Amino acid sequence: MVRLRNTLIDNSPSLQMADILRSLFQESGYTAALFATGYLDIPGLALVYDELAAFLERPETTFKLLIGQEPLVRSYQTVEPVAVPMDFPRDHIRRDLADLKLLPEYNKVAQL
């Protein structure tokens, strides 16, 4: 079993994020994945899609993601404001994904 208790993974030569995540998602001893990140990157998630999808299919697993909010132009800052309140991050992510024309290899990541 991989042991990385409270380890910062910074994509240095010795700790590549995708390699570490693939390994951890495959370990049977883990039932929760908790992440804090400044942004969410679909191409990056595509690198670990198979392992993440298999992890989420196992019984009793949870996945929690804490992400920072991207700089956005607020509705009230526009010439024609839209009065529809949006729930961050769910509605923002859905809007962003709806506007994207994703490459086929990223569609499965967006759906997951």
Secondary structure, DSSP 8 states (H G I E B T S, - for coil): ----TT-----BTTB-HHHHHHHHHH-TT--EEEEEES---HHHHHTTHHHHHHHHHSTT-EEEEEE-------GGGSSS-------TTHHHHHHHHHH----HHHHHHHH-
